[in-house]
Amino acid sequence: MFLPGRILISVTSFIIFFLLDIFDAIMCVVFRILDQFFEGTPSFCYCSRIQGLPGADSGLSESLHGRHSFLRRIVFQKFSRTRSTNGSFSVEGHVNRWSDCGCKPCVSWMRDGNDSRLHVFIRRQNNKNVMVGKDTGLQENGAVEIQKDGESENIIFLHGFLLSSSIWKESVFPNLSEHSKNKYNLYAVDLLGFGRSPKPRDCLYTLKDHLDMIEKSVINPFKVKTFHLVANSMGCLIALALAARYPASVKSIYLVAPPYFSSLSEDVVGTVLNTLAPRQIWPPMVFASAIMSWYEHLGRCVCFFICRNHATWESILKLVMRVSELHFSITDMTRHTHHSAWHTMHNVICGGAKFIDEHLETLKVAGVRIHVVQGLDDQVVPVECSLKMKINNPEVELILLANFDHESVIFGREVEFTRDLEKVWDSNC
């Protein structure tokens, strides 16, 4: 882009985001009033001042409190409340928020009470497809036969941000070879806060929260002793953390477009936020990411109008597009709450960067093979992320594909992608 164009966009961006800073602060007060009216207590938010910085053990990201503008801190400081960094919530985790969707699929997990688990789509080596979750009526140790250790290989799939297990059900599962169908047990997980999985309000969606739920929903109930990992985008951070927790159990790791930012760099959390969601108005997807990542209350407004009313919007889209079913990538974008998406963005994507080099070092010592693939046209996660991961960790096997982006690196080459996975699995059994 020519210099005058960049200057125009920069000036326009400054003005627009200055106004958004003000609108977000106003909505902070509005939501406190509305929450007080509908729920009897004002909502907690990260506009509050904090006593000290979040500790590493808390799992909280510095970006939760450190993203605000100078204007907001000065003008609206008197509305702020001083809070500690323990991140505690005085809300009931199984009570639906008035601004969240209350349709049956979105709240079905609440019927599990305190024993809620992730929604898991499973393809057993006997070619049977099984969905585990309260809404399916299936129980882990009842409807699914557990194989004895050593009889089969296990693959755990983790999706990216604002997606679900559908990404693997629609790309890898239909293209498996007969050999793989008879050899591998596949577990495609809806991560905590997304898809059909639980979305509790009293959870901060830290890396530890995600790992604990995967243990509770997959590793422990199915007695998974050893496994391979496949993940894309945000799921790569969770996959590396899970592998580092079980370094002796992981046979291979296959990552698609990992958002790698070296934890050794200065202010890595701020770097992640400014790189993946820069405060820019162009292109449109970047502008949307900035609003949802920088503005807690404006993001909640978006979720209120879109996610809370997703069934209505989906019906409208079906009529406009003249289709009976929408692509899963459209429906998955609304299968979350603002609380789950907001905290996962900051505590996993931003805050998780602080631990990624430590996890990679653990896996290096354990001799776990890591394979990375990314499209050179990726506009979501910079290609430099994969390149730096390779430079800092020479043992990582990196493949960069020309003319493929963040989505088409999987969709558009599903068969080839599946064959690549099978080669990795077979060579690391």
C-alpha positions in Angstrom: 0.0 0.0 0.0 1.3 3.5 -0.9 2.4 5.8 1.9 -0.6 8.2 1.7 -3.0 5.2 2.0 -1.2 4.0 5.1 -1.3 7.4 6.7 -5.0 7.8 6.0 -5.7 4.4 7.5 -3.6 5.2 10.6 -5.3 8.5 11.2 -8.8 7.0 10.7 -7.9 4.1 12.9 -6.8 6.5 15.7 -10.0 8.4 15.6 -12.3 5.3 15.4 -10.5 3.5 18.3 -10.5 6.7 20.4 -14.3 6.7 20.0 -14.5 3.0 20.7 -12.5 3.5 23.9 -15.3 5.9 25.1 -18.1 3.7 23.9 -16.6 0.7 25.7 -16.3 2.6 29.0 -20.0 3.7 28.6 -21.1 0.2 28.0 -19.2 -0.9 31.1 -21.6 1.3 33.2 -24.6 0.2 31.2 -23.9 -3.6 31.7 -23.3 -3.1 35.4 -26.8 -1.5 35.6 -28.4 -4.2 33.5 -26.7 -7.0 35.3 -27.8 -5.5 38.6 -31.4 -5.4 37.3 -31.5 -8.9 35.8 -29.3 -10.8 38.1 -29.2 -8.8 41.4 -25.5 -8.1 41.3 -23.3 -5.9 39.1 -21.0 -7.7 36.7 -17.3 -8.2 37.3 -15.1 -6.7 34.6 -11.5 -6.0 33.9 -11.9 -2.2 34.0 -11.2 -2.5 37.7 -7.8 -1.6 39.0 -5.8 -4.5 40.3 -3.4 -4.9 43.3 -0.2 -6.1 41.6 0.2 -8.2 38.5 -1.2 -11.7 37.9 1.2 -14.4 39.0 2.3 -17.2 36.8 0.4 -19.7 39.0 -2.9 -17.9 38.5 -3.0 -18.6 34.8 -4.3 -15.1 34.1 -2.9 -13.0 31.3 -1.6 -9.5 31.9 -3.5 -8.5 28.7 -6.8 -8.7 30.7 -6.0 -5.6 32.6 -3.2 -4.1 30.5 -5.0 -3.5 27.2 -6.8 -0.2 28.2 -6.1 3.2 26.8 -4.7 6.2 28.7 -8.1 8.0 28.2 -10.0 5.2 29.8 -7.8 4.9 32.8 -7.9 8.7 33.5 -11.5 9.6 32.7 -13.3 6.6 34.1 -10.9 5.7 36.9 -13.4 6.8 39.5 -15.9 4.1 38.3 -13.3 1.4 38.8 -13.0 -1.0 41.7 -9.8 -2.3 43.2 -9.6 -6.0 42.9 -7.0 -8.7 43.7 -5.6 -10.8 40.9 -7.0 -14.1 42.1 -9.8 -13.8 39.5 -12.5 -15.1 41.8 -16.1 -14.8 40.7 -19.2 -14.7 42.9 -21.5 -16.2 40.4 -23.0 -19.6 40.0 -21.3 -21.4 37.1 -24.4 -23.3 36.0 -26.7 -20.3 35.8 -27.1 -18.9 32.3 -26.3 -15.2 31.9 -29.2 -13.1 30.7 -27.1 -11.9 27.8 -26.2 -15.4 26.6 -28.2 -17.8 24.5 -30.6 -20.0 26.4 -31.6 -22.4 23.6 -31.5 -26.1 24.4 -28.3 -27.0 22.6 -26.4 -24.2 24.2 -27.4 -25.0 27.8 -27.8 -28.8 27.6 -24.5 -29.2 29.4 -26.0 -27.7 32.6 -27.9 -30.9 33.2 -24.7 -32.6 34.1 -24.4 -30.5 37.3 -20.9 -30.5 38.7 -19.8 -33.5 36.7 -20.1 -31.8 33.3 -17.5 -33.0 30.7 -16.4 -32.0 27.3 -18.4 -33.0 24.2 -16.2 -35.6 22.4 -16.8 -37.1 19.0 -15.1 -40.5 18.8 -14.4 -42.8 15.9 -13.4 -46.2 17.3 -11.0 -48.5 15.5 -14.0 -50.8 14.8 -15.4 -48.1 12.5 -18.1 -47.0 15.0 -18.8 -43.3 15.4 -19.7 -42.2 18.9 -20.6 -38.8 20.4 -20.0 -38.5 24.1 -22.0 -35.9 26.0 -25.1 -35.5 28.1 -27.1 -34.2 25.1 -26.4 -37.5 23.2 -27.6 -39.7 26.0 -24.3 -41.7 26.0 -22.1 -42.3 29.0 -18.4 -42.7 28.7 -18.0 -46.1 30.4 -21.2 -47.5 29.2 -21.9 -46.8 25.5 -18.3 -46.9 24.5 -16.2 -50.0 24.8 -12.8 -49.2 26.2 -10.0 -51.0 24.5 -7.2 -52.6 26.5 -3.9 -50.7 26.5 -1.8 -51.8 23.6 -4.6 -52.9 21.3 -5.0 -49.6 19.5 -3.4 -46.2 18.9 -5.1 -43.1 20.1 -5.3 -39.7 18.4 -6.6 -36.6 20.2 -7.8 -33.7 18.0 -7.9 -30.1 19.3 -9.6 -27.3 17.3 -8.8 -23.6 17.0 -10.5 -20.4 18.3 -14.3 -20.1 17.6 -14.4 -23.6 16.1 -15.4 -27.1 17.2 -14.6 -30.7 16.6 -16.5 -30.3 13.3 -13.3 -29.2 11.7 -11.9 -32.7 12.1 -15.2 -34.5 11.5 -15.6 -32.8 8.1 -11.9 -32.9 6.9 -10.0 -35.9 8.4 -12.6 -38.5 9.4 -14.2 -38.9 6.0 -10.9 -39.3 4.3 -9.2 -41.9 6.5 -7.7 -45.0 4.8 -9.0 -48.4 5.7 -5.7 -49.1 7.5 -6.2 -46.1 9.8 -9.9 -46.9 10.4 -8.9 -50.3 11.7 -5.9 -49.1 13.7 -6.7 -45.8 15.4 -9.1 -44.5 17.9 -9.9 -40.8 17.2 -11.1 -38.3 19.8 -12.2 -35.0 18.4 -12.8 -32.6 21.3 -15.0 -29.5 21.7 -12.8 -27.5 23.9 -14.1 -25.9 27.1 -16.4 -23.0 26.3 -16.9 -23.9 22.6 -19.2 -26.1 20.5 -21.4 -28.3 22.6 -19.0 -28.4 25.6 -19.7 -26.7 29.0 -19.4 -22.9 29.2 -19.4 -22.2 33.0 -19.4 -18.6 34.2 -17.2 -19.3 37.2 -14.3 -20.5 35.0 -11.4 -18.3 33.8 -10.6 -20.6 30.9 -6.9 -20.8 31.6 -4.6 -23.3 30.1 -4.9 -25.4 33.2 -8.7 -25.3 33.0 -8.6 -26.6 29.4 -6.0 -29.4 30.3 -8.0 -30.5 33.3 -11.2 -30.9 31.3 -9.4 -32.9 28.6 -8.0 -35.2 31.2 -11.5 -35.5 32.8 -13.3 -36.1 29.5 -10.8 -38.1 27.4 -7.6 -39.3 29.0 -9.0 -40.7 32.3 -12.4 -42.1 31.3 -11.1 -43.9 28.2 -7.8 -45.0 29.9 -5.7 -43.4 27.2 -2.1 -44.3 28.1 -0.4 -43.1 24.9 -1.6 -40.8 22.2 -0.8 -38.6 19.2 -1.9 -35.0 19.1 -3.3 -33.0 16.1 -4.2 -29.3 16.6 -4.7 -26.1 14.7 -4.3 -22.5 15.5 -5.2 -21.8 19.2 -5.5 -25.6 19.8 -1.7 -25.9 19.2 -1.0 -24.0 22.4 -3.3 -26.4 24.4 -1.8 -29.4 22.6 1.8 -28.4 23.5 0.8 -27.8 27.1 -1.0 -31.2 27.2 2.0 -32.9 25.7 4.3 -31.3 28.2 2.1 -32.6 31.0 2.4 -36.1 29.5 5.8 -36.2 27.8 6.2 -39.9 28.2 2.8 -40.6 26.7 2.9 -38.5 23.5 4.0 -40.2 20.4 3.8 -37.3 17.9 2.4 -33.8 17.6 1.0 -32.3 14.4 0.4 -28.6 14.5 -1.4 -26.5 11.9 -0.5 -22.7 12.0 0.6 -22.5 15.6 0.6 -19.0 17.0 4.1 -19.2 18.3 5.7 -16.2 20.0 8.8 -16.8 22.0 8.3 -16.4 25.7 11.9 -15.1 25.9 10.9 -11.9 24.1 10.1 -8.8 26.1 6.3 -8.3 26.9 5.4 -11.4 24.9 1.7 -11.2 26.0 1.4 -7.6 24.6 3.2 -8.8 21.4 0.7 -11.5 20.9 -2.3 -9.2 21.3 -0.9 -6.5 19.1 0.1 -9.0 16.4 -3.0 -11.1 16.2 -5.5 -8.3 16.9 -3.9 -5.0 16.0 -6.0 -1.8 16.5 -6.5 -1.3 12.8 -9.7 -0.7 10.8 -8.4 -2.6 7.7 -8.8 -5.3 6.7 -12.3 -5.9 8.1 -11.4 -9.2 9.8 -8.5 -7.5 11.6 -10.9 -4.7 12.8 -13.4 -7.3 14.0 -10.6 -9.2 15.9 -9.5 -5.9 17.5 -13.0 -5.1 18.8 -13.5 -8.6 20.3 -10.0 -8.7 21.8 -9.5 -5.1 23.1 -13.0 -4.1 24.1 -14.6 -6.3 26.8 -18.0 -4.6 26.8 -18.4 -3.9 23.1 -17.5 -7.5 22.5 -20.2 -8.5 24.9 -22.6 -6.3 22.8 -21.6 -8.2 19.7 -22.2 -11.6 21.4 -25.6 -10.4 22.7 -26.9 -9.5 19.3 -25.3 -12.3 17.3 -24.5 -15.3 19.6 -27.6 -15.0 21.8 -29.8 -14.9 18.7 -27.8 -17.3 16.6 -30.8 -19.5 15.7 -32.5 -16.5 14.2 -29.5 -15.4 12.2 -28.9 -19.0 11.0 -32.5 -19.2 9.8 -32.1 -15.9 7.9 -28.8 -17.1 6.3 -30.4 -20.3 5.2 -33.2 -18.4 3.4 -30.8 -16.0 1.8 -28.3 -18.7 0.7 -31.1 -21.1 -0.1 -29.5 -24.0 1.7 -30.9 -26.5 4.3 -27.7 -26.5 6.3 -25.0 -24.0 6.9 -21.3 -24.7 6.8 -20.0 -25.6 10.3 -17.5 -22.7 10.3 -20.5 -20.3 10.3 -22.4 -22.0 13.1 -19.3 -22.7 15.2 -18.6 -18.9 15.3 -21.6 -18.4 17.6 -21.3 -21.5 19.8 -19.7 -19.8 22.7 -20.4 -17.2 25.3 -18.6 -13.9 25.6 -17.2 -15.0 28.9 -15.6 -18.2 27.4 -14.3 -16.6 24.3 -12.9 -13.5 26.0 -11.0 -15.4 28.7 -9.8 -18.1 26.2 -8.4 -15.4 23.9 -6.5 -13.7 26.7 -5.6 -16.5 29.0 -4.7 -19.1 26.4 -3.7 -17.3 23.2 -2.1 -14.3 24.8 -1.1 -15.7 28.2 -0.2 -19.1 26.9 2.7 -17.6 25.0 4.6 -17.2 28.4 4.9 -21.0 28.7 5.4 -22.2 25.1 9.2 -22.4 25.1 9.1 -24.2 28.4 6.7 -26.8 26.9 8.9 -27.2 23.8 12.0 -27.7 25.9 10.2 -30.4 27.9 9.2 -32.2 24.7 12.7 -31.8 23.2 14.1 -33.6 26.3 11.5 -36.3 25.9 12.3 -36.8 22.2 8.8 -36.1 21.0 8.6 -35.3 17.3 6.7 -32.2 16.3 5.5 -31.5 12.8 4.3 -28.1 11.8 2.4 -27.1 8.6 1.2 -23.6 7.5 0.0 -21.9 4.4 2.2 -19.0 3.1 -1.0 -16.9 2.5 -2.2 -17.2 6.1 -3.7 -13.9 7.2 -4.7 -15.0 10.7 -1.5 -16.3 12.1 1.7 -14.7 10.6 4.0 -17.2 8.8 6.8 -15.7 10.9 5.4 -17.6 13.9 6.2 -21.0 12.3 9.5 -19.8 11.0 10.6 -18.5 14.5 9.4 -21.8 16.0 11.7 -23.7 13.6 14.6 -21.3 14.2 14.4 -21.6 18.0 13.6 -25.3 17.9 15.6 -26.9 14.9 14.2 -30.3 15.7 10.7 -29.2 14.6 9.8 -30.4 11.1 8.3 -27.5 9.2 6.4 -27.5 5.9 5.2 -24.2 4.3 2.7 -24.5 1.5 2.4 -21.8 -1.2 -1.1 -20.6 -2.2 -2.8 -21.8 1.0 -4.2 -19.7 3.8 -5.3 -20.4 7.4 -8.4 -22.3 6.3 -7.4 -23.8 2.9 -4.3 -25.4 4.4 -6.8 -28.0 5.6 -9.9 -27.5 3.5 -9.1 -27.7 -0.1 -6.5 -30.4 0.4 -8.4 -32.7 2.9 -7.2 -36.0 1.3 -3.5 -34.9 1.1 -3.7 -33.5 4.6 -5.1 -36.7 6.0 -2.4 -38.8 4.2 0.2 -36.5 5.8 -1.3 -37.2 9.2 -1.3 -40.9 8.6 2.3 -41.0 7.6 3.2 -39.2 10.8 1.1 -41.5 13.0 2.5 -44.7 11.3 6.1 -43.6 11.6 5.7 -42.8 15.3 3.8 -45.8 16.5 
